[in-house]
Amino acid sequence: MVEVVLFHHALGLTQGVIAFAADLRAGGHVVHTPDLFAGRTFDTLEQGVQHAQEIGFGEIIQRGARAVDGLASELVYVGLSLGVLPAQYLAQTRPGARGAIFLHACLPRSEFGSAWPKALPAQIHAMDADPFFVGDGDIEAVKALAGESADVRLFLYPGDEHLFSDRLLAAYDPAAAAVLQRRLLDFLADR
């Protein structure tokens, strides 16, 4: 059993994210789901990203950092798309992380001004033709991280959907999501 902090995607802390957290809890883990949008949810990625831009990405990261104040340092950070911002920031800068899982996104490690922590295991999951992940350069950031650390693994799934792991969205891919979930639970079991 590990303690996990799951940061939501740009649609907010939706029922799909809550269901994802429930799956992790069913695996025996303690899961925290901070609400970076203070109760707001959105129907489209464009609306959610616009809201995040209005808040400011730096503030999104700081809200994530404040959400873990008072929690143990030995956490696994999980980010769904936009949620990768605080998850990656905390994995790289907050001592004691036990692991990191980035779904549908990854940033260059230089965004947070520090090297990837030595021997910090991480998984990154995305679809191989996701226009955001591939087109926006996230895949290059992952390859650079994996080149620096043998403990960073990239898993690509066939398809072009962005939030394919959220069972309540049209982008949901049951087969890919099932494999992702198995890999994620195996990762957590090893922490």
Protein Blocks (a to p, Z undefined) as FASTA:
>chain_A
ZZddddddfkopcfklmmmmmmmmmnopacddddfkgopacfbfklmmmmmmmnopklmm
mmmmmmmgoiafbdcdddehjlmmmmmmmmmmmghiabdcdehiacdfklnopacdehia
cdddddfklfklmmnommmmmmmmmmmpmkbccdddedjbfklmbmkbfklcfklmmmmm
mmmmmmmmmZZ
